[in-house]
Amino acid sequence: MLILKTAKTIAVSLLLLPGLAGAALAQGASSAPQSADARTASAPAPVGTTGAATTDYRLIAGDKLRIEVYKDAQLSQALQIRPDGKVTLPLVGDVLAAGRTSIELRDAISEALKEYIANPVVTVIVTETAPQLVYVQGEVNKPGALTLVNGRMSILQALAMAGGFTDFANKKDIRIIRKTATGVQNLKFNYKDAIDEESKREPLQLLAGDTVIVK
């Protein structure tokens, strides 16, 4: 009887073995690592960018740039923004850089090159930044240049760092001269309104290159 039961058990095992083997093979295939080609196909394609650090940064005179024009070594240049805020490139000549972000400058160069190249691909990389300064002059106790801290400074902070006002200062008519990509802006600032406790407005933020004039 024992021999008969053992024979039946072996027969059943032999019948089930192909199915078990097939399941094991399927499980092994699903858990096996993908090939390099499969991983590449499933990965998202890289996106070109000028870098998060420079996306919102506005260029100033003295910044050093690397401008790459795809498949054109002669047009690709390492440049420094001149005191007038411009850079000079072959074919397109002078291009205003100061006051623009790297993306805005890239778009301006690309647009200018379309006259000479079909669908130009341009990359602008900021390789070195100049010190970010603002200037306070006129009726303050310590006129001169101030360095922006982390790229930010309000006009109230700048006036405090300039030692405050002299006795002759007109606190209601302070001017900020700002160079932008579209021209020079002349902004007005009323100190008395800004320190009014009832005023809820955010203090005016200065940009690199701004000149504050206290009459």
PyMOL commands that set and color helices and strands:
alter all, ss='L'
color gray80, all
select helices_A, chain A and resi 2-31+36-42+52-55+102-113+155-161+191-194
alter helices_A, ss='H'
color red, helices_A
select strands_A, chain A and resi 64-69+77-80+86-89+93-96+122-128+133-138+144-147+174-180+183-189+211-214
alter strands_A, ss='S'
color yellow, strands_A
deselect
rebuild
show_as cartoon
